[in-house]
Amino acid sequence: MGKPMRTSILLALAAASMLLMTLLEDSLWGLLAGCWALMFWGWTGLKPQEVTGDASGLSAQDIKDYRVEHPGATIVDAVNALGKPKA
């Protein structure tokens, strides 16, 4: 699941929480929906990426150039693509 989809679902659950609290005039259902939103956020957290390349020979400009050429790429993506494989 991508970050935009995850964010959209989280915002929808938070909005549903506020809507339930307002329409039903009962905070229990709103709090329950809010808890679901928090649990969803915790369970679908982004996984840390592993650095598999050696960044010792790379400059900051190399990383910036790679990220400009590849929109959406992370620093870890750039290091893994440009760096030498770790021995």
C-alpha positions as CSV (number, residue, x, y, z in Angstrom):
1,M,0.0,0.0,0.0
2,G,1.4,3.3,-1.0
3,K,1.8,6.3,1.2
4,P,-1.0,8.4,-0.6
5,M,-3.5,5.5,-0.1
6,R,-2.5,5.0,3.5
7,T,-2.8,8.7,4.2
8,S,-6.2,8.8,2.5
9,I,-7.6,5.9,4.5
10,L,-6.2,7.4,7.7
11,L,-7.9,10.8,7.0
12,A,-11.2,9.1,6.1
13,L,-11.2,7.2,9.4
14,A,-10.4,10.4,11.3
15,A,-13.2,12.2,9.5
16,A,-15.6,9.4,10.2
17,S,-14.7,9.6,13.8
18,M,-15.5,13.3,14.0
19,L,-18.7,12.8,12.0
20,L,-19.9,10.0,14.3
21,M,-19.3,12.1,17.3
22,T,-21.2,15.0,15.8
23,L,-24.2,13.2,14.3
24,L,-24.8,10.6,17.0
25,E,-24.1,12.9,19.8
26,D,-22.3,10.0,21.4
27,S,-18.6,10.1,21.9
28,L,-18.3,6.3,22.3
29,W,-18.6,5.6,18.5
30,G,-16.5,8.5,17.6
31,L,-13.7,7.4,20.0
32,L,-14.0,3.9,18.6
33,A,-13.5,5.1,15.1
34,G,-10.6,7.2,16.2
35,C,-9.0,4.2,17.8
36,W,-9.4,2.3,14.6
37,A,-7.6,5.1,12.8
38,L,-4.8,4.9,15.2
39,M,-4.5,1.2,15.0
40,F,-4.5,1.4,11.2
41,W,-1.7,4.0,11.3
42,G,0.3,1.7,13.6
43,W,-0.2,-1.5,11.6
44,T,0.6,0.0,8.2
45,G,3.7,1.9,9.2
46,L,6.3,2.4,6.6
47,K,9.0,-0.2,6.8
48,P,12.6,1.0,7.1
49,Q,14.7,0.5,4.0
50,E,18.1,-1.3,4.1
51,V,21.2,0.4,2.7
52,T,22.9,-2.2,0.5
53,G,25.4,0.2,-1.2
54,D,28.6,1.8,0.1
55,A,28.1,5.6,0.2
56,S,31.7,6.5,0.9
57,G,32.5,7.6,-2.7
58,L,29.3,9.6,-3.2
59,S,28.8,13.3,-2.7
60,A,25.7,15.1,-1.7
61,Q,25.4,16.5,-5.2
62,D,25.3,12.9,-6.6
63,I,22.4,12.0,-4.3
64,K,20.6,15.3,-5.2
65,D,21.0,14.7,-9.0
66,Y,19.7,11.1,-8.7
67,R,16.7,12.3,-6.8
68,V,16.0,15.0,-9.4
69,E,16.2,12.4,-12.2
70,H,14.0,9.9,-10.3
71,P,11.1,11.7,-8.6
72,G,9.9,10.0,-5.5
73,A,13.2,8.2,-4.8
74,T,14.5,8.3,-1.3
75,I,18.1,8.9,-0.2
76,V,18.4,5.2,0.5
77,D,17.3,4.4,-3.1
78,A,19.9,6.8,-4.4
79,V,22.7,5.3,-2.3
80,N,21.7,1.7,-3.3
81,A,21.6,2.7,-7.0
82,L,24.8,4.7,-7.1
83,G,27.0,3.2,-4.4
84,K,29.3,0.2,-4.8
85,P,27.9,-3.0,-3.4
86,K,29.0,-3.7,0.2
87,A,31.5,-6.5,0.5
